[in-house]
Amino acid sequence: MTEFTWSTKREGNLGYVHEVRPDGSSQTFEMPAHLVPFWLNARRNYVKFMMAQQGYKKSDPPLDMGYLK
């Protein structure tokens, strides 16, 4: 695996973001559900910035906020 992946889940008013890192480690972040898309976008931008600092370049897929409908 050579990339970060994120998956999201919502249970009532709680939202979860599960992050899997290139080294295989993972972490789940819990937050109010309405913050999930904003947190995820900020996290993706942070990872993109840090990877660019290390010389890696990759385009992001479009952000899907369809689950908020």
Secondary structure, DSSP 8 states (H G I E B T S, - for coil): --S-EEEEEEETTEEEEEEE-TTS-EEEEEEEGGGHHHHHHHHHHHHHHHHHHTT----------GGG-
